[in-house]
């Protein structure tokens, strides 16, 4: 099995530098973004669902 990134010294994750980000986003697109990140970045959907509050729509709200 794979070990958590933090076990290898990773302390920060930068989202969006690959061209895929979580803002702006419509309420109806949450699942689409989760599936995209599962495929592109190999981040488990369960982790995204548990870790994201989805309390934004615009980039300023996200920041």
Rosetta blueprint (number, residue, H / E / L):
1 X L
2 X L
3 X L
4 X L
5 X H
6 X H
7 X H
8 X H
9 X L
10 X L
11 X L
12 X L
13 X L
14 X L
15 X L
16 X L
17 X L
18 X L
19 X L
20 X L
21 X L
22 X L
23 X L
24 X L
25 X L
26 X L
27 X H
28 X H
29 X H
30 X H
31 X H
32 X H
33 X H
34 X H
35 X H
36 X H
37 X H
38 X H
39 X H
40 X H
41 X L
42 X L
43 X L
44 X L
45 X H
46 X H
47 X H
48 X H
49 X H
50 X H
51 X H
52 X L
53 X L
54 X L
55 X L
56 X L
57 X L
58 X L
59 X H
60 X H
61 X H
62 X H
63 X L
